[in-house]
Structure formats: structure tokens, C-alpha cells
Amino acid sequence: MPSPDFSSLDHPVPNDTAFFLDFDGTLAPIVSNPEEAAVPSRTLLLLEKLQQASGGALAIISGRSIAQLDHLLTPLRFPVAGVHGLEHRDIHGEIRRVAIDTEAEQRLGAAVSAFAGKTPGLLAEVKPGSVALHYRGRPEMEEDCLRFAKALAREDNRIHLVCGKKVVEMKLSDRDKASALAAFMAEPPFRGRRPFFAGDDVTDENGFDFVNAQGGLSLKIGAGETRARHRLADPAALAVWLERLLAK
């Protein structure tokens, strides 16, 4: 396997940088069933070291819920923006959530779960204020899944669609990863630092835009068009880069 090419990447100073990392496809390799995702033990160790080296200025920015991320990152615990920013946990452990209409949330969860339940291979992931419809197990169902999601959004203009890798998410909020990053950058220990954001999917692109506008370091993991200014091939290459960063 060829060594990752780091020649175009900046080398941020950990105690001057605010580190933001996506989860799936960035820290954890993409898997068919999201429930089976796992972060390699080597990467967990590097995250712990980076948290210490940066003075705690390390946050996870993900479409997953805070509860899911805590479970998948055990025993580590970080500031987190979950569900694309609908949930926010700061450095002190205080959690804020965007207010969501409970009845609308329940209707959305029931509708997507019923749709997924009719077709083996589809998966409804119900989260606070959002439901993700995964079709990685049935990629030929993409058009049907998107058509279904768009119909729900037409019925309720509070539903915002987010399309990712073999998934369409229906959120009852317009919060996104850019707003999640902005919220962290307004509070310690992130405030006043240069932002770094690594992500792998189209859902990360507005986060890259935010970081680029701040003069930060945007890093795309994997293939595909992107507005990130740097790229690495996969989560394993990111782990190698983090290891080198921490060795300096």
C-alpha cells in the first residue's frame, strides 16, 4: 500500500488550533450497517493525545446523536455537535438542543420507519429531531428513497433534506455543520484559534466553506468533488497524519 502524500498539508500547531472531526468515513471506516461502525484502537489513542495536546480544543461534528457518539468513542468523551448541530455539548459537558415539535418528530420517525420496514436492506435511523434513511444495503432504491423523502418535505416545510453517501436524512431544523462549527468557535477553548475540519461527505461541504472563510485548514477524506483545500485517501491516512502531527 503506498504511503499517504502529506506534501500539500499544513502542519497546525495543536495548542493554536481548534480541531473538528467528522465521525463516519473520517474516524471510522464506512460500513454497510451504521450500527457496526467502529473507530480503530490506534485512532482512539491518537484522539486522546490530540485532546491533551490541544488543551481540549477537539470536537466531533457528526450527523450521529451525542448518545451514539459517546458509545462509539468509549472511553473517550469530547465536546460534540450531534445530528448536524441539533445537539451541542460544550467543553464543560453542558448540552443544548434545538427545540423540536414533538408531534412532528414522532410522525416523521413513524413514517420513515414504516417505509424502511417494507423493504429488506433499508434502515431507518431515528435520532433527536431527525431521521436518516440508509439505503447502502439496497443502492438500487436510491430514487425511491429520495422521492419518498422529498414528498415528506413537501408535506411539512420544517423538514430539511440532507443527502449523503447512500443515505438521505430528514431534519426538523435548518442547523448544519457550518452553524455547529461557528457555535464552537464562539466559545472556549476553541475561540481565537485557527479551525481545522476533516470530513468525508457532501454533508461536510458547508463546514469546509466555513473553515476556508476563517483561514483554517479543510481536509476531505476520500474521493469526490470537494471545496476542501486538502485531501487524504481514507481514515487510515488521517490516523497516520495525526500520528506525525503529534510526534512533532
C-alpha positions in Angstrom: 0.0 0.0 0.0 1.5 3.4 -1.0 2.3 5.9 1.8 -0.1 8.8 2.1 1.0 12.0 0.4 1.2 14.8 3.0 3.1 17.3 0.9 0.2 19.7 0.4 -1.0 19.7 4.0 -0.2 22.4 6.5 1.1 21.3 9.9 -1.0 23.1 12.5 0.3 23.7 16.0 -2.0 21.8 18.4 -2.2 24.5 21.1 -3.1 27.1 18.5 -5.7 25.0 16.6 -9.3 24.2 17.0 -9.7 20.6 15.8 -13.1 19.4 14.4 -13.6 15.9 13.1 -16.5 14.2 11.4 -17.1 10.6 12.5 -18.3 8.2 9.8 -15.8 8.0 6.9 -13.4 10.2 8.7 -12.5 8.5 12.1 -14.5 5.3 11.5 -14.4 3.5 8.1 -17.8 3.4 6.3 -19.7 0.1 6.9 -22.9 -1.3 5.4 -24.7 -1.1 8.8 -24.1 2.1 10.7 -24.6 0.2 14.0 -21.4 -1.8 13.2 -19.2 1.3 12.8 -16.0 1.2 14.9 -13.0 3.5 15.4 -9.7 1.7 15.3 -8.0 1.5 18.7 -4.9 3.3 17.3 -7.2 6.2 16.3 -8.8 6.4 19.7 -5.3 6.6 21.3 -4.4 9.4 18.9 -7.6 11.3 19.7 -6.8 11.1 23.4 -3.3 12.5 22.7 -4.7 15.2 20.5 -7.2 16.3 23.1 -4.4 16.7 25.6 -2.0 18.4 23.2 -4.7 20.9 22.1 -5.8 21.8 25.6 -9.2 20.2 25.0 -9.9 22.1 21.7 -11.1 18.9 19.9 -14.8 18.4 19.0 -16.7 15.8 17.0 -19.1 17.2 14.3 -21.4 14.5 13.1 -24.8 13.5 11.9 -25.0 10.9 14.7 -26.5 11.7 18.0 -24.4 12.6 21.1 -25.5 9.3 22.7 -24.3 7.3 19.7 -21.0 9.0 19.6 -20.3 8.6 23.3 -21.0 4.9 22.9 -18.8 4.6 19.8 -15.9 6.6 21.3 -15.9 5.0 24.7 -14.0 5.6 27.0 -13.2 9.0 25.5 -15.6 11.9 25.8 -15.4 15.1 23.7 -17.3 18.3 23.0 -19.8 17.2 20.3 -22.2 18.7 17.7 -24.6 15.8 17.1 -27.3 15.5 14.5 -25.6 18.1 12.3 -25.7 20.6 15.1 -29.2 20.0 16.5 -27.3 18.8 19.7 -24.4 20.7 21.2 -22.2 19.6 24.2 -19.5 22.1 25.2 -16.2 21.6 27.0 -18.0 21.6 30.4 -20.4 18.9 29.4 -23.4 21.2 29.1 -25.8 20.0 26.4 -28.1 22.3 24.4 -30.6 21.0 21.9 -32.6 22.8 19.3 -36.3 22.9 20.2 -38.3 20.4 18.0 -42.0 19.9 17.7 -42.5 16.6 19.5 -45.6 15.5 17.4 -43.8 16.3 14.1 -40.8 14.4 15.4 -42.9 11.3 16.2 -44.8 11.5 12.9 -41.5 11.7 10.9 -40.0 8.8 12.8 -43.0 6.6 12.3 -43.3 7.4 8.6 -39.7 6.7 7.7 -39.6 3.6 9.9 -42.7 2.3 8.1 -41.3 3.0 4.7 -38.0 1.3 5.6 -39.8 -1.7 7.1 -41.4 -2.6 3.8 -38.1 -3.2 2.1 -35.3 -5.5 3.4 -32.0 -3.7 3.3 -33.3 -0.3 4.1 -32.7 1.1 7.6 -34.4 4.0 9.4 -32.1 5.6 12.0 -34.3 7.7 14.3 -32.4 10.5 16.1 -33.4 13.5 18.1 -35.1 15.8 15.7 -34.1 13.9 12.6 -34.4 10.5 10.8 -31.8 9.1 8.4 -33.0 6.6 5.7 -30.0 4.4 4.8 -30.1 2.5 1.5 -26.5 1.3 1.4 -27.9 -2.3 1.5 -30.2 -1.5 -1.4 -28.4 1.1 -3.6 -30.9 0.4 -6.4 -33.6 2.0 -4.2 -31.9 5.4 -4.2 -34.5 7.1 -6.4 -37.4 5.6 -4.4 -35.9 6.8 -1.1 -35.2 10.3 -2.4 -38.7 10.5 -3.9 -40.2 9.5 -0.5 -38.1 12.0 1.4 -39.0 14.8 -0.9 -42.7 14.0 -0.6 -42.4 14.3 3.2 -40.6 17.6 2.9 -43.3 18.9 0.7 -45.9 18.0 3.3 -44.0 19.7 6.1 -41.8 22.6 5.2 -39.9 22.3 8.5 -38.2 19.1 7.1 -34.8 19.8 5.6 -33.2 17.1 3.5 -29.5 16.2 3.8 -28.2 13.8 1.2 -25.1 11.8 1.9 -23.4 8.6 1.0 -26.2 6.1 0.4 -28.4 8.0 2.9 -31.0 10.7 2.9 -31.7 12.5 6.2 -34.8 14.4 7.1 -34.2 17.1 9.8 -36.7 19.2 11.6 -34.2 22.1 11.7 -32.0 24.1 9.3 -29.0 23.7 11.6 -25.9 22.3 9.7 -22.3 21.6 10.3 -21.3 25.2 9.4 -23.5 26.6 12.2 -22.2 23.9 14.5 -18.6 24.9 13.8 -19.5 28.6 14.3 -21.1 27.8 17.7 -17.9 26.1 18.9 -15.6 28.8 17.6 -17.5 31.3 19.7 -16.7 29.5 23.0 -13.6 28.4 24.8 -11.2 26.7 24.3 -11.9 27.0 20.6 -12.3 30.7 20.4 -9.4 32.6 18.8 -7.8 29.5 17.3 -7.3 28.5 13.7 -10.0 26.0 12.8 -9.2 22.6 11.3 -12.1 20.4 10.0 -11.9 16.9 8.4 -14.9 15.3 6.8 -15.7 12.8 4.0 -19.2 13.6 2.7 -21.3 16.2 0.9 -22.8 17.0 4.3 -19.4 18.4 5.3 -19.0 20.8 2.4 -20.6 23.8 4.2 -18.3 23.1 7.1 -15.4 23.3 4.7 -16.7 26.6 3.4 -16.9 28.0 7.0 -13.3 26.9 7.8 -12.0 28.2 4.5 -13.5 31.6 5.2 -11.8 31.7 8.6 -8.4 31.0 7.1 -8.4 27.5 8.5 -7.5 24.0 7.3 -10.2 22.0 5.5 -9.5 18.3 4.8 -11.5 16.0 2.6 -11.2 12.3 3.4 -11.8 10.1 0.4 -12.7 10.6 -3.2 -15.3 13.0 -4.8 -15.6 16.7 -5.6 -15.0 19.0 -2.7 -14.4 22.6 -1.7 -11.9 21.4 1.0 -8.4 22.6 0.2 -6.6 19.3 1.2 -7.4 15.6 0.8 -6.3 12.3 2.3 -7.4 8.9 0.9 -9.1 7.3 3.9 -9.4 7.2 7.7 -6.2 5.2 8.0 -4.3 8.0 6.2 -5.8 10.6 8.6 -4.6 8.5 11.5 -1.1 8.5 10.0 -1.2 12.2 9.6 -2.4 12.7 13.2 0.4 10.5 14.4 3.0 12.6 12.6 1.4 15.8 13.8 1.6 14.6 17.4 5.2 13.5 17.0 6.5 17.0 16.2 
